[in-house]
Structures are given as C-alpha cells and as structure tokens.
Amino acid sequence: MALRADLVQDMYLKELKAYKPTPLKASDSEGLVQKFSAPKPPKSPDEGDIAQDLKAYEEQQVEVEGQVTSGESGPVEEDWFEPPEEDEEAASH
C-alpha cells in the first residue's frame, strides 16, 4: 500500500511541476469587465430657493404633540389602569 501511495504522489508532483500556466495578457479582461466612467457631478441647488425655503421654515408654526390649538378642545385623557382582581378562592385559603 505504501508503494502505491508513493506512486500516486510521485505522479501528482511530476504533473504539478510540469504545469505551466498560460501568461496573462492585458486584453484578456476585455468584454468581461466594463470600462469605468466617472458619474456626473450633482447639480448645485439654486441660492434663491434656499433663502426662500429657509425663510418659510423659520416662519412655520411649531407643532407640539398634546398641545391644544385655538378652536379645538384638548384630548380627554382616560384612565386605562385597572387594579388586579384578587381571586376570592385564594383569599379564603
């Protein structure tokens, strides 16, 4: 068995040493890889629009949750807490 293993190993090493990979060329990647093109730069926002948007933002009324506005009644708060009911049987034991 040891002789057979050495024979296979020797054949493998001989083939491995004899293997010569094909040299790579610069044109090998053509068709497989896309050419790089830089993306277009984004458009700059208009300065006039920014000033108007900023002014509109500053003039906006702040909305606060739970705040009552004029003409509306405040939300009615309900008590959702229910005390736990004691079992009558557990109390009698």
N, CA, C and O atoms as a CHARMM CRD file, in Angstrom:
* protein
*
  372
    1    1 MET  N      0.82400  -1.18400   0.00000 PROA 1      0.00000
    2    1 MET  CA     0.00000   0.00000   0.00000 PROA 1      0.00000
    3    1 MET  C      0.87000   1.25000   0.00000 PROA 1      0.00000
    4    1 MET  O      0.53700   2.22800  -0.67000 PROA 1      0.00000
    5    2 ALA  N      1.97700   1.23800   0.73700 PROA 2      0.00000
    6    2 ALA  CA     2.86300   2.39400   0.81900 PROA 2      0.00000
    7    2 ALA  C      3.47700   2.68100  -0.55200 PROA 2      0.00000
    8    2 ALA  O      3.68500   3.84100  -0.90900 PROA 2      0.00000
    9    3 LEU  N      3.76800   1.62900  -1.31700 PROA 3      0.00000
   10    3 LEU  CA     4.34300   1.81600  -2.64100 PROA 3      0.00000
   11    3 LEU  C      3.34700   2.48500  -3.57200 PROA 3      0.00000
   12    3 LEU  O      3.70800   3.34700  -4.37300 PROA 3      0.00000
   13    4 ARG  N      2.10200   2.08200  -3.45900 PROA 4      0.00000
   14    4 ARG  CA     1.06400   2.62400  -4.31500 PROA 4      0.00000
   15    4 ARG  C      0.84800   4.10900  -3.98000 PROA 4      0.00000
   16    4 ARG  O      0.66900   4.91500  -4.89400 PROA 4      0.00000
   17    5 ALA  N      0.85900   4.48300  -2.71400 PROA 5      0.00000
   18    5 ALA  CA     0.68500   5.86400  -2.31600 PROA 5      0.00000
   19    5 ALA  C      1.83200   6.71800  -2.82600 PROA 5      0.00000
   20    5 ALA  O      1.62900   7.84500  -3.27600 PROA 5      0.00000
   21    6 ASP  N      3.03700   6.17400  -2.75300 PROA 6      0.00000
   22    6 ASP  CA     4.19800   6.91300  -3.25400 PROA 6      0.00000
   23    6 ASP  C      4.11500   7.08200  -4.76400 PROA 6      0.00000
   24    6 ASP  O      4.51000   8.12700  -5.28300 PROA 6      0.00000
   25    7 LEU  N      3.61200   6.08200  -5.48400 PROA 7      0.00000
   26    7 LEU  CA     3.47900   6.15300  -6.93500 PROA 7      0.00000
   27    7 LEU  C      2.50000   7.26600  -7.32700 PROA 7      0.00000
   28    7 LEU  O      2.78900   8.06800  -8.21500 PROA 7      0.00000
   29    8 VAL  N      1.35600   7.31000  -6.66900 PROA 8      0.00000
   30    8 VAL  CA     0.35300   8.34300  -6.95500 PROA 8      0.00000
   31    8 VAL  C      0.90700   9.71400  -6.58900 PROA 8      0.00000
   32    8 VAL  O      0.71700  10.68200  -7.32600 PROA 8      0.00000
   33    9 GLN  N      1.58100   9.79500  -5.46600 PROA 9      0.00000
   34    9 GLN  CA     2.14700  11.07900  -5.03400 PROA 9      0.00000
   35    9 GLN  C      3.22300  11.53700  -6.01100 PROA 9      0.00000
   36    9 GLN  O      3.29200  12.71800  -6.35100 PROA 9      0.00000
   37   10 ASP  N      4.04600  10.62600  -6.45400 PROA 10     0.00000
   38   10 ASP  CA     5.09700  10.97400  -7.41200 PROA 10     0.00000
   39   10 ASP  C      4.50200  11.45600  -8.72900 PROA 10     0.00000
   40   10 ASP  O      4.98500  12.43300  -9.30300 PROA 10     0.00000
   41   11 MET  N      3.45900  10.78500  -9.21600 PROA 11     0.00000
   42   11 MET  CA     2.79900  11.20000 -10.46200 PROA 11     0.00000
   43   11 MET  C      2.19100  12.59600 -10.29600 PROA 11     0.00000
   44   11 MET  O      2.29400  13.43600 -11.19000 PROA 11     0.00000
   45   12 TYR  N      1.57000  12.82900  -9.16800 PROA 12     0.00000
   46   12 TYR  CA     0.93900  14.12500  -8.90800 PROA 12     0.00000
   47   12 TYR  C      1.98100  15.24400  -8.87300 PROA 12     0.00000
   48   12 TYR  O      1.78800  16.29600  -9.48300 PROA 12     0.00000
   49   13 LEU  N      3.07500  15.01500  -8.16300 PROA 13     0.00000
   50   13 LEU  CA     4.12400  16.02400  -8.06100 PROA 13     0.00000
   51   13 LEU  C      4.78500  16.27300  -9.41300 PROA 13     0.00000
   52   13 LEU  O      5.13800  17.41100  -9.72400 PROA 13     0.00000
   53   14 LYS  N      4.96000  15.22500 -10.22500 PROA 14     0.00000
   54   14 LYS  CA     5.56000  15.37000 -11.54600 PROA 14     0.00000
   55   14 LYS  C      4.67200  16.24800 -12.43100 PROA 14     0.00000
   56   14 LYS  O      5.16600  17.14200 -13.11900 PROA 14     0.00000
   57   15 GLU  N      3.36900  15.99100 -12.41200 PROA 15     0.00000
   58   15 GLU  CA     2.43300  16.78700 -13.21600 PROA 15     0.00000
   59   15 GLU  C      2.34500  18.22100 -12.69900 PROA 15     0.00000
   60   15 GLU  O      2.22500  19.16800 -13.47700 PROA 15     0.00000
   61   16 LEU  N      2.40500  18.36300 -11.41500 PROA 16     0.00000
   62   16 LEU  CA     2.34500  19.69600 -10.81600 PROA 16     0.00000
   63   16 LEU  C      3.56200  20.54000 -11.19900 PROA 16     0.00000
   64   16 LEU  O      3.43400  21.73100 -11.48300 PROA 16     0.00000
   65   17 LYS  N      4.73400  19.92100 -11.20600 PROA 17     0.00000
   66   17 LYS  CA     5.95000  20.63900 -11.58500 PROA 17     0.00000
   67   17 LYS  C      5.97800  20.95300 -13.07600 PROA 17     0.00000
   68   17 LYS  O      6.56000  21.95900 -13.48100 PROA 17     0.00000
   69   18 ALA  N      5.36400  20.11700 -13.89100 PROA 18     0.00000
   70   18 ALA  CA     5.36500  20.30700 -15.34200 PROA 18     0.00000
   71   18 ALA  C      4.31800  21.32800 -15.79000 PROA 18     0.00000
   72   18 ALA  O      4.37000  21.80700 -16.92300 PROA 18     0.00000
   73   19 TYR  N      3.39300  21.65600 -14.93600 PROA 19     0.00000
   74   19 TYR  CA     2.30700  22.57700 -15.32100 PROA 19     0.00000
   75   19 TYR  C      2.85300  23.97900 -15.52400 PROA 19     0.00000
   76   19 TYR  O      3.53600  24.52100 -14.65400 PROA 19     0.00000
   77   20 LYS  N      2.55300  24.55700 -16.66400 PROA 20     0.00000
   78   20 LYS  CA     2.94300  25.92800 -16.97700 PROA 20     0.00000
   79   20 LYS  C      1.66100  26.70700 -17.28700 PROA 20     0.00000
   80   20 LYS  O      1.02200  26.45700 -18.31000 PROA 20     0.00000
   81   21 PRO  N      1.28000  27.64600 -16.41700 PROA 21     0.00000
   82   21 PRO  CA     0.05700  28.41600 -16.68100 PROA 21     0.00000
   83   21 PRO  C      0.24600  29.33100 -17.89000 PROA 21     0.00000
   84   21 PRO  O      1.35400  29.78700 -18.17500 PROA 21     0.00000
   85   22 THR  N     -0.85700  29.59200 -18.59400 PROA 22     0.00000
   86   22 THR  CA    -0.77400  30.48200 -19.75200 PROA 22     0.00000
   87   22 THR  C     -0.55400  31.90600 -19.25900 PROA 22     0.00000
   88   22 THR  O     -1.20500  32.33400 -18.30600 PROA 22     0.00000
   89   23 PRO  N      0.34300  32.63600 -19.88400 PROA 23     0.00000
   90   23 PRO  CA     0.60400  34.01200 -19.42800 PROA 23     0.00000
   91   23 PRO  C     -0.61700  34.90500 -19.67100 PROA 23     0.00000
   92   23 PRO  O     -1.32800  34.74700 -20.66500 PROA 23     0.00000
   93   24 LEU  N     -0.84300  35.82400 -18.76600 PROA 24     0.00000
   94   24 LEU  CA    -1.97700  36.73800 -18.88500 PROA 24     0.00000
   95   24 LEU  C     -1.61900  37.90000 -19.79100 PROA 24     0.00000
   96   24 LEU  O     -0.49900  38.41100 -19.76300 PROA 24     0.00000
   97   25 LYS  N     -2.59200  38.30900 -20.59700 PROA 25     0.00000
   98   25 LYS  CA    -2.40100  39.45800 -21.47300 PROA 25     0.00000
   99   25 LYS  C     -3.30500  40.58300 -20.99500 PROA 25     0.00000
  100   25 LYS  O     -4.28400  40.34500 -20.28900 PROA 25     0.00000
  101   26 ALA  N     -2.97700  41.79400 -21.37900 PROA 26     0.00000
  102   26 ALA  CA    -3.79200  42.94900 -20.99100 PROA 26     0.00000
  103   26 ALA  C     -5.16800  42.89000 -21.63700 PROA 26     0.00000
  104   26 ALA  O     -6.12500  43.43800 -21.09000 PROA 26     0.00000
  105   27 SER  N     -5.28700  42.24500 -22.77600 PROA 27     0.00000
  106   27 SER  CA    -6.56700  42.20200 -23.49300 PROA 27     0.00000
  107   27 SER  C     -7.46900  41.06800 -23.00000 PROA 27     0.00000
  108   27 SER  O     -8.59200  40.94000 -23.48700 PROA 27     0.00000
  109   28 ASP  N     -7.02200  40.25000 -22.06300 PROA 28     0.00000
  110   28 ASP  CA    -7.82300  39.13100 -21.57100 PROA 28     0.00000
  111   28 ASP  C     -9.10700  39.58200 -20.88500 PROA 28     0.00000
  112   28 ASP  O    -10.11500  38.87700 -20.93800 PROA 28     0.00000
  113   29 SER  N     -9.08400  40.72100 -20.25400 PROA 29     0.00000
  114   29 SER  CA   -10.26000  41.16700 -19.49900 PROA 29     0.00000
  115   29 SER  C    -11.28000  41.90400 -20.36200 PROA 29     0.00000
  116   29 SER  O    -12.37700  42.20000 -19.88800 PROA 29     0.00000
  117   30 GLU  N    -10.95100  42.20300 -21.60100 PROA 30     0.00000
  118   30 GLU  CA   -11.88300  42.92700 -22.46300 PROA 30     0.00000
  119   30 GLU  C    -13.14000  42.09400 -22.68700 PROA 30     0.00000
  120   30 GLU  O    -13.06500  40.89600 -22.96200 PROA 30     0.00000
  121   31 GLY  N    -14.27300  42.73400 -22.56800 PROA 31     0.00000
  122   31 GLY  CA   -15.54300  42.04700 -22.73400 PROA 31     0.00000
  123   31 GLY  C    -16.05700  41.45800 -21.43400 PROA 31     0.00000
  124   31 GLY  O    -17.25200  41.18800 -21.31300 PROA 31     0.00000
  125   32 LEU  N    -15.18700  41.25400 -20.46400 PROA 32     0.00000
  126   32 LEU  CA   -15.60000  40.70100 -19.18500 PROA 32     0.00000
  127   32 LEU  C    -15.78600  41.78400 -18.12700 PROA 32     0.00000
  128   32 LEU  O    -16.53200  41.60500 -17.16500 PROA 32     0.00000
  129   33 VAL  N    -15.10100  42.90700 -18.31700 PROA 33     0.00000
  130   33 VAL  CA   -15.14500  43.99600 -17.34400 PROA 33     0.00000
  131   33 VAL  C    -15.59600  45.26400 -18.05400 PROA 33     0.00000
  132   33 VAL  O    -15.13200  45.55600 -19.15600 PROA 33     0.00000
  133   34 GLN  N    -16.49100  46.01600 -17.43500 PROA 34     0.00000
  134   34 GLN  CA   -16.95500  47.27000 -18.02700 PROA 34     0.00000
  135   34 GLN  C    -15.92200  48.36100 -17.81700 PROA 34     0.00000
  136   34 GLN  O    -15.19100  48.36300 -16.82700 PROA 34     0.00000
  137   35 LYS  N    -15.87400  49.28000 -18.75600 PROA 35     0.00000
  138   35 LYS  CA   -14.97500  50.42600 -18.63700 PROA 35     0.00000
  139   35 LYS  C    -15.52100  51.36600 -17.57700 PROA 35     0.00000
  140   35 LYS  O    -16.73200  51.56600 -17.49300 PROA 35     0.00000
  141   36 PHE  N    -14.64300  51.94500 -16.76800 PROA 36     0.00000
  142   36 PHE  CA   -15.05900  52.86800 -15.71300 PROA 36     0.00000
  143   36 PHE  C    -15.29700  54.24600 -16.29400 PROA 36     0.00000
  144   36 PHE  O    -14.46900  54.78000 -17.03200 PROA 36     0.00000
  145   37 SER  N    -16.44200  54.81200 -15.95000 PROA 37     0.00000
  146   37 SER  CA   -16.70400  56.20400 -16.30900 PROA 37     0.00000
  147   37 SER  C    -17.21200  56.89200 -15.05000 PROA 37     0.00000
  148   37 SER  O    -18.12400  56.40500 -14.38200 PROA 37     0.00000
  149   38 ALA  N    -16.60900  58.02500 -14.74100 PROA 38     0.00000
  150   38 ALA  CA   -16.96400  58.75500 -13.51900 PROA 38     0.00000
  151   38 ALA  C    -18.40000  59.25500 -13.61600 PROA 38     0.00000
  152   38 ALA  O    -18.82600  59.68200 -14.68900 PROA 38     0.00000
  153   39 PRO  N    -19.15600  59.21100 -12.52000 PROA 39     0.00000
  154   39 PRO  CA   -20.53600  59.69900 -12.55500 PROA 39     0.00000
  155   39 PRO  C    -20.56700  61.21400 -12.72600 PROA 39     0.00000
  156   39 PRO  O    -19.60600  61.91400 -12.40700 PROA 39     0.00000
  157   40 LYS  N    -21.70000  61.70200 -13.23700 PROA 40     0.00000
  158   40 LYS  CA   -21.85900  63.13800 -13.42200 PROA 40     0.00000
  159   40 LYS  C    -21.93700  63.81000 -12.05400 PROA 40     0.00000
  160   40 LYS  O    -22.55300  63.27000 -11.13500 PROA 40     0.00000
  161   41 PRO  N    -21.32200  64.97800 -11.90900 PROA 41     0.00000
  162   41 PRO  CA   -21.42100  65.67900 -10.61800 PROA 41     0.00000
  163   41 PRO  C    -22.85200  66.17800 -10.41100 PROA 41     0.00000
  164   41 PRO  O    -23.52200  66.54300 -11.37700 PROA 41     0.00000
  165   42 PRO  N    -23.32300  66.19700  -9.17000 PROA 42     0.00000
  166   42 PRO  CA   -24.69900  66.64200  -8.90800 PROA 42     0.00000
  167   42 PRO  C    -24.85300  68.13300  -9.17600 PROA 42     0.00000
  168   42 PRO  O    -23.89900  68.90600  -9.08800 PROA 42     0.00000
  169   43 LYS  N    -26.10100  68.51700  -9.51100 PROA 43     0.00000
  170   43 LYS  CA   -26.37100  69.92900  -9.75900 PROA 43     0.00000
  171   43 LYS  C    -26.37000  70.69100  -8.44300 PROA 43     0.00000
  172   43 LYS  O    -26.81800  70.18600  -7.41300 PROA 43     0.00000
  173   44 SER  N    -25.86400  71.89900  -8.49400 PROA 44     0.00000
  174   44 SER  CA   -25.84600  72.75500  -7.31600 PROA 44     0.00000
  175   44 SER  C    -27.24600  73.36000  -7.13900 PROA 44     0.00000
  176   44 SER  O    -27.85200  73.79500  -8.11800 PROA 44     0.00000
  177   45 PRO  N    -27.76100  73.39300  -5.91700 PROA 45     0.00000
  178   45 PRO  CA   -29.08800  73.98500  -5.70200 PROA 45     0.00000
  179   45 PRO  C    -29.03400  75.49400  -5.93600 PROA 45     0.00000
  180   45 PRO  O    -27.99600  76.13200  -5.75900 PROA 45     0.00000
  181   46 ASP  N    -30.17100  76.04000  -6.33500 PROA 46     0.00000
  182   46 ASP  CA   -30.25000  77.48500  -6.56600 PROA 46     0.00000
  183   46 ASP  C    -30.21200  78.20800  -5.23700 PROA 46     0.00000
  184   46 ASP  O    -30.89100  77.81700  -4.28800 PROA 46     0.00000
  185   47 GLU  N    -29.41800  79.26100  -5.17000 PROA 47     0.00000
  186   47 GLU  CA   -29.26800  80.00800  -3.92100 PROA 47     0.00000
  187   47 GLU  C    -30.55900  80.73300  -3.54400 PROA 47     0.00000
  188   47 GLU  O    -30.87500  80.83700  -2.35900 PROA 47     0.00000
  189   48 GLY  N    -31.31500  81.23900  -4.52800 PROA 48     0.00000
  190   48 GLY  CA   -32.56300  81.94800  -4.24300 PROA 48     0.00000
  191   48 GLY  C    -33.58500  81.03200  -3.59500 PROA 48     0.00000
  192   48 GLY  O    -34.29500  81.44700  -2.67900 PROA 48     0.00000
  193   49 ASP  N    -33.66800  79.80600  -4.05000 PROA 49     0.00000
  194   49 ASP  CA   -34.62100  78.85300  -3.48400 PROA 49     0.00000
  195   49 ASP  C    -34.26500  78.52500  -2.03900 PROA 49     0.00000
  196   49 ASP  O    -35.15000  78.35100  -1.20100 PROA 49     0.00000
  197   50 ILE  N    -32.98600  78.44300  -1.75300 PROA 50     0.00000
  198   50 ILE  CA   -32.56200  78.11400  -0.38800 PROA 50     0.00000
  199   50 ILE  C    -32.99200  79.22500   0.57300 PROA 50     0.00000
  200   50 ILE  O    -33.46500  78.94500   1.67500 PROA 50     0.00000
  201   51 ALA  N    -32.83200  80.46500   0.16400 PROA 51     0.00000
  202   51 ALA  CA   -33.21300  81.58200   1.02800 PROA 51     0.00000
  203   51 ALA  C    -34.71800  81.57100   1.28000 PROA 51     0.00000
  204   51 ALA  O    -35.15700  81.79400   2.40800 PROA 51     0.00000
  205   52 GLN  N    -35.50800  81.31400   0.24300 PROA 52     0.00000
  206   52 GLN  CA   -36.96400  81.26700   0.42100 PROA 52     0.00000
  207   52 GLN  C    -37.36600  80.08700   1.29700 PROA 52     0.00000
  208   52 GLN  O    -38.22700  80.22100   2.16700 PROA 52     0.00000
  209   53 ASP  N    -36.75300  78.94800   1.07300 PROA 53     0.00000
  210   53 ASP  CA   -37.08000  77.76800   1.87500 PROA 53     0.00000
  211   53 ASP  C    -36.71200  77.98000   3.33500 PROA 53     0.00000
  212   53 ASP  O    -37.45500  77.57400   4.22800 PROA 53     0.00000
  213   54 LEU  N    -35.57800  78.60900   3.58400 PROA 54     0.00000
  214   54 LEU  CA   -35.15700  78.87500   4.95400 PROA 54     0.00000
  215   54 LEU  C    -36.11900  79.84000   5.63200 PROA 54     0.00000
  216   54 LEU  O    -36.46200  79.65700   6.80100 PROA 54     0.00000
  217   55 LYS  N    -36.55600  80.86400   4.90800 PROA 55     0.00000
  218   55 LYS  CA   -37.49300  81.83600   5.47500 PROA 55     0.00000
  219   55 LYS  C    -38.83500  81.16100   5.78800 PROA 55     0.00000
  220   55 LYS  O    -39.42100  81.40600   6.84200 PROA 55     0.00000
  221   56 ALA  N    -39.31700  80.31600   4.88000 PROA 56     0.00000
  222   56 ALA  CA   -40.57700  79.60000   5.10300 PROA 56     0.00000
  223   56 ALA  C    -40.44700  78.66300   6.29800 PROA 56     0.00000
  224   56 ALA  O    -41.38600  78.52000   7.08200 PROA 56     0.00000
  225   57 TYR  N    -39.28600  78.02500   6.43900 PROA 57     0.00000
  226   57 TYR  CA   -39.05700  77.11800   7.56200 PROA 57     0.00000
  227   57 TYR  C    -39.07300  77.87700   8.88600 PROA 57     0.00000
  228   57 TYR  O    -39.65700  77.41500   9.86600 PROA 57     0.00000
  229   58 GLU  N    -38.43300  79.04000   8.90900 PROA 58     0.00000
  230   58 GLU  CA   -38.38300  79.82700  10.14000 PROA 58     0.00000
  231   58 GLU  C    -39.75600  80.37100  10.51900 PROA 58     0.00000
  232   58 GLU  O    -40.02700  80.57400  11.70300 PROA 58     0.00000
  233   59 GLU  N    -40.62900  80.61200   9.54200 PROA 59     0.00000
  234   59 GLU  CA   -41.95400  81.15500   9.81100 PROA 59     0.00000
  235   59 GLU  C    -42.97700  80.06700  10.14000 PROA 59     0.00000
  236   59 GLU  O    -44.09700  80.37800  10.54500 PROA 59     0.00000
  237   60 GLN  N    -42.61000  78.81700   9.97300 PROA 60     0.00000
  238   60 GLN  CA   -43.53700  77.72500  10.26300 PROA 60     0.00000
  239   60 GLN  C    -43.89300  77.70300  11.73800 PROA 60     0.00000
  240   60 GLN  O    -43.07500  78.00100  12.60900 PROA 60     0.00000
  241   61 GLN  N    -45.14400  77.33800  11.98500 PROA 61     0.00000
  242   61 GLN  CA   -45.58300  77.22400  13.37300 PROA 61     0.00000
  243   61 GLN  C    -45.15900  75.85200  13.89900 PROA 61     0.00000
  244   61 GLN  O    -45.31000  74.83400  13.22400 PROA 61     0.00000
  245   62 VAL  N    -44.63800  75.85200  15.09100 PROA 62     0.00000
  246   62 VAL  CA   -44.15400  74.61200  15.69100 PROA 62     0.00000
  247   62 VAL  C    -45.34100  73.81900  16.20700 PROA 62     0.00000
  248   62 VAL  O    -46.20100  74.34600  16.91200 PROA 62     0.00000
  249   63 GLU  N    -45.37500  72.54000  15.84400 PROA 63     0.00000
  250   63 GLU  CA   -46.43500  71.65900  16.33400 PROA 63     0.00000
  251   63 GLU  C    -45.87100  70.79000  17.44700 PROA 63     0.00000
  252   63 GLU  O    -44.86000  70.11000  17.27300 PROA 63     0.00000
  253   64 VAL  N    -46.54000  70.82400  18.59300 PROA 64     0.00000
  254   64 VAL  CA   -46.10800  70.02100  19.73100 PROA 64     0.00000
  255   64 VAL  C    -47.21800  69.02100  20.01800 PROA 64     0.00000
  256   64 VAL  O    -48.39100  69.39100  20.06800 PROA 64     0.00000
  257   65 GLU  N    -46.86200  67.78300  20.20500 PROA 65     0.00000
  258   65 GLU  CA   -47.84800  66.75500  20.48000 PROA 65     0.00000
  259   65 GLU  C    -48.51100  67.02900  21.82200 PROA 65     0.00000
  260   65 GLU  O    -47.83800  67.27200  22.82400 PROA 65     0.00000
  261   66 GLY  N    -49.83500  66.98600  21.82900 PROA 66     0.00000
  262   66 GLY  CA   -50.58100  67.22200  23.06000 PROA 66     0.00000
  263   66 GLY  C    -50.90800  68.68600  23.27500 PROA 66     0.00000
  264   66 GLY  O    -51.62100  69.02200  24.22100 PROA 66     0.00000
  265   67 GLN  N    -50.40500  69.56800  22.41800 PROA 67     0.00000
  266   67 GLN  CA   -50.67000  70.99400  22.56700 PROA 67     0.00000
  267   67 GLN  C    -52.03800  71.30100  21.96900 PROA 67     0.00000
  268   67 GLN  O    -52.36200  70.83300  20.87800 PROA 67     0.00000
  269   68 VAL  N    -52.83700  72.08300  22.68200 PROA 68     0.00000
  270   68 VAL  CA   -54.17700  72.44300  22.22700 PROA 68     0.00000
  271   68 VAL  C    -54.07200  73.71400  21.39000 PROA 68     0.00000
  272   68 VAL  O    -53.54800  74.73300  21.84100 PROA 68     0.00000
  273   69 THR  N    -54.58400  73.63200  20.15600 PROA 69     0.00000
  274   69 THR  CA   -54.59200  74.81800  19.30100 PROA 69     0.00000
  275   69 THR  C    -55.92100  75.53900  19.47300 PROA 69     0.00000
  276   69 THR  O    -56.87100  74.96700  20.00500 PROA 69     0.00000
  277   70 SER  N    -55.99600  76.76800  19.03500 PROA 70     0.00000
  278   70 SER  CA   -57.22100  77.55500  19.21500 PROA 70     0.00000
  279   70 SER  C    -58.37600  76.92000  18.44600 PROA 70     0.00000
  280   70 SER  O    -58.20300  76.47800  17.31000 PROA 70     0.00000
  281   71 GLY  N    -59.54600  76.87500  19.06200 PROA 71     0.00000
  282   71 GLY  CA   -60.73200  76.30900  18.43300 PROA 71     0.00000
  283   71 GLY  C    -60.87700  74.81100  18.63500 PROA 71     0.00000
  284   71 GLY  O    -61.88300  74.23600  18.22000 PROA 71     0.00000
  285   72 GLU  N    -59.93000  74.18000  19.24000 PROA 72     0.00000
  286   72 GLU  CA   -60.01100  72.74000  19.47300 PROA 72     0.00000
  287   72 GLU  C    -60.01000  72.47600  20.97300 PROA 72     0.00000
  288   72 GLU  O    -59.37200  73.18400  21.75100 PROA 72     0.00000
  289   73 SER  N    -60.73600  71.44800  21.34700 PROA 73     0.00000
  290   73 SER  CA   -60.71200  71.07200  22.76000 PROA 73     0.00000
  291   73 SER  C    -59.56600  70.09800  22.97100 PROA 73     0.00000
  292   73 SER  O    -59.19100  69.35900  22.06100 PROA 73     0.00000
  293   74 GLY  N    -59.02700  70.10100  24.14300 PROA 74     0.00000
  294   74 GLY  CA   -57.89200  69.23700  24.45400 PROA 74     0.00000
  295   74 GLY  C    -58.31600  67.77600  24.46100 PROA 74     0.00000
  296   74 GLY  O    -59.49100  67.47000  24.66200 PROA 74     0.00000
  297   75 PRO  N    -57.39500  66.90200  24.25000 PROA 75     0.00000
  298   75 PRO  CA   -57.73500  65.48000  24.27000 PROA 75     0.00000
  299   75 PRO  C    -58.11500  65.04100  25.68000 PROA 75     0.00000
  300   75 PRO  O    -57.51100  65.44800  26.67300 PROA 75     0.00000
  301   76 VAL  N    -59.13100  64.20400  25.72400 PROA 76     0.00000
  302   76 VAL  CA   -59.60100  63.70100  27.00600 PROA 76     0.00000
  303   76 VAL  C    -58.71900  62.52700  27.38900 PROA 76     0.00000
  304   76 VAL  O    -58.61000  61.55100  26.64600 PROA 76     0.00000
  305   77 GLU  N    -58.09200  62.62700  28.54600 PROA 77     0.00000
  306   77 GLU  CA   -57.24000  61.53800  28.98000 PROA 77     0.00000
  307   77 GLU  C    -58.07900  60.52200  29.74500 PROA 77     0.00000
  308   77 GLU  O    -58.84600  60.86900  30.64300 PROA 77     0.00000
  309   78 GLU  N    -57.91400  59.28100  29.37000 PROA 78     0.00000
  310   78 GLU  CA   -58.66100  58.22000  30.02100 PROA 78     0.00000
  311   78 GLU  C    -57.72700  57.44400  30.92900 PROA 78     0.00000
  312   78 GLU  O    -56.53900  57.29200  30.64500 PROA 78     0.00000
  313   79 ASP  N    -58.28400  56.95800  32.02500 PROA 79     0.00000
  314   79 ASP  CA   -57.50200  56.14800  32.93700 PROA 79     0.00000
  315   79 ASP  C    -57.63600  54.68900  32.50700 PROA 79     0.00000
  316   79 ASP  O    -58.68300  54.06800  32.68900 PROA 79     0.00000
  317   80 TRP  N    -56.58000  54.16600  31.94500 PROA 80     0.00000
  318   80 TRP  CA   -56.60900  52.80200  31.43600 PROA 80     0.00000
  319   80 TRP  C    -56.14700  51.79600  32.48600 PROA 80     0.00000
  320   80 TRP  O    -56.21500  50.59000  32.24800 PROA 80     0.00000
  321   81 PHE  N    -55.68900  52.25600  33.61600 PROA 81     0.00000
  322   81 PHE  CA   -55.18800  51.35100  34.62700 PROA 81     0.00000
  323   81 PHE  C    -56.34900  50.67000  35.34200 PROA 81     0.00000
  324   81 PHE  O    -57.27200  51.33100  35.81700 PROA 81     0.00000
  325   82 GLU  N    -56.29500  49.38700  35.41100 PROA 82     0.00000
  326   82 GLU  CA   -57.29700  48.62700  36.15100 PROA 82     0.00000
  327   82 GLU  C    -56.56500  47.85100  37.23300 PROA 82     0.00000
  328   82 GLU  O    -55.62200  47.11700  36.93600 PROA 82     0.00000
  329   83 PRO  N    -56.98600  48.00300  38.48900 PROA 83     0.00000
  330   83 PRO  CA   -56.30400  47.25600  39.55700 PROA 83     0.00000
  331   83 PRO  C    -56.56200  45.76000  39.38400 PROA 83     0.00000
  332   83 PRO  O    -57.65100  45.36400  38.96800 PROA 83     0.00000
  333   84 PRO  N    -55.58200  44.93800  39.69500 PROA 84     0.00000
  334   84 PRO  CA   -55.76400  43.48100  39.53500 PROA 84     0.00000
  335   84 PRO  C    -56.83800  42.97000  40.49000 PROA 84     0.00000
  336   84 PRO  O    -56.92000  43.36600  41.65300 PROA 84     0.00000
  337   85 GLU  N    -57.65300  42.07600  39.94600 PROA 85     0.00000
  338   85 GLU  CA   -58.72600  41.49900  40.77200 PROA 85     0.00000
  339   85 GLU  C    -58.15300  40.33200  41.56000 PROA 85     0.00000
  340   85 GLU  O    -57.43900  39.49000  41.01500 PROA 85     0.00000
  341   86 GLU  N    -58.46700  40.29400  42.82000 PROA 86     0.00000
  342   86 GLU  CA   -57.99700  39.21600  43.68400 PROA 86     0.00000
  343   86 GLU  C    -58.94900  38.03100  43.53400 PROA 86     0.00000
  344   86 GLU  O    -60.16600  38.20500  43.48700 PROA 86     0.00000
  345   87 ASP  N    -58.39700  36.85600  43.46100 PROA 87     0.00000
  346   87 ASP  CA   -59.24200  35.66200  43.40100 PROA 87     0.00000
  347   87 ASP  C    -59.87600  35.45300  44.76800 PROA 87     0.00000
  348   87 ASP  O    -59.19700  35.48900  45.79400 PROA 87     0.00000
  349   88 GLU  N    -61.17700  35.23400  44.76800 PROA 88     0.00000
  350   88 GLU  CA   -61.89100  35.02800  46.04000 PROA 88     0.00000
  351   88 GLU  C    -61.43700  33.72400  46.69300 PROA 88     0.00000
  352   88 GLU  O    -61.37000  33.62900  47.91800 PROA 88     0.00000
  353   89 GLU  N    -61.12400  32.71300  45.86400 PROA 89     0.00000
  354   89 GLU  CA   -60.69200  31.44700  46.42800 PROA 89     0.00000
  355   89 GLU  C    -59.32800  31.57300  47.08200 PROA 89     0.00000
  356   89 GLU  O    -59.08900  30.99000  48.14000 PROA 89     0.00000
  357   90 ALA  N    -58.43700  32.32500  46.46400 PROA 90     0.00000
  358   90 ALA  CA   -57.10000  32.47000  47.01400 PROA 90     0.00000
  359   90 ALA  C    -57.14900  33.24700  48.32900 PROA 90     0.00000
  360   90 ALA  O    -56.35400  32.98900  49.23200 PROA 90     0.00000
  361   91 ALA  N    -58.07800  34.19400  48.43900 PROA 91     0.00000
  362   91 ALA  CA   -58.19000  34.98800  49.65900 PROA 91     0.00000
  363   91 ALA  C    -58.76300  34.13300  50.79500 PROA 91     0.00000
  364   91 ALA  O    -58.40700  34.34900  51.95400 PROA 91     0.00000
  365   92 SER  N    -59.62500  33.18600  50.49600 PROA 92     0.00000
  366   92 SER  CA   -60.25700  32.38200  51.54200 PROA 92     0.00000
  367   92 SER  C    -59.33000  31.29100  52.06000 PROA 92     0.00000
  368   92 SER  O    -59.58000  30.76100  53.14200 PROA 92     0.00000
  369   93 HSD  N    -58.31000  30.94300  51.36700 PROA 93     0.00000
  370   93 HSD  CA   -57.40700  29.86800  51.82600 PROA 93     0.00000
  371   93 HSD  C    -56.40200  30.32900  52.77800 PROA 93     0.00000
  372   93 HSD  O    -55.58200  29.53600  53.24300 PROA 93     0.00000
